[in-house]
C-alpha cells in the first residue's frame, strides 16, 4: 500500500469538478461538496484479530423476498434510510436498488459492494475476531444529505454501538457515495468506533475527508473486485482492515495495489 499523493491520482481537482458538474446537471443544480476542516479520530482500542467488525455499504443493497422494502431512488434527494442485515445473511438473498452506478457486477455477486461472505471467511481464518451481529446498507447517492445526517446517521451509529462493533468498514460505491461514506465514517468515529472507508474515487476524499480511507483502481460498482473472485475480494478486505490498524494520522488516504483484469 502507498499513501496517495500527486502520483496516486492524475488530477484530483479536475475529477472532483467533473463529478460535481455531473450531479448538478443530472439532479441538483445547487450541489456542492460538504467540506469541513475537522476530521474525527477514534484510536484502535481492540486489535482487529479480536474485534467485532461491522460492514456498512452505500451500494443500495437490501434483502429480497419481501424482507426489505427496496430503496426508493425517486425521492427528490435520494432515499435517506438504511437497511439492517443479520451477520449470517447469504449473498444469494441480496438485491440492489441504486440507479447511480452500473450494478451488473453487484447483481452477479453482492460481495463486490457488500462483502459479508468474505468477512465471515476472514473470521474463520482468525484475521478478525468475528462479524458484528448486524451489518447495514444505505443508498449513498444523496446530493442533499441533511435528513440523512439528522435522522439516519445517529440511528445507525447507535445500532453499531449497541452491537459493540470494534471496527467498521464503510464501502463507497458510486461517486457521490464516497461523500456519504465519509460522512458515515465521521459520525461513527465521533462515537468512538474506528472506521476505514474503501472505494474507487479518491478525489472525493481529498475534499470530504474520512478519518481513514483506502482506494483501489477498480471500476465504479465493484470496489472489491470481479464478481466470483472470492480470493481477490478477501484480500482487498483484509488489506483494508490492515490499513485501519496501521494508519496513524487522521485523513490518511492510501492506494491498494490491485488492478482490474478483463472486461469492465
Beta strands, then each sheet from edge to edge (+ up, - down):
strand 1: 2-3
strand 2: 52-57
strand 3: 61-63
strand 4: 82-86
strand 5: 94-96
strand 6: 130-131
strand 7: 134-138
strand 8: 167-171
strand 9: 195-199
strand 10: 212-217
strand 11: 252-259
sheet 1: 1+ 11- 10- 9- 8- 2- 6-
sheet 2: 1+ 11- 10- 9- 8- 2- 7- 4+
sheet 3: 3+ 5-
end
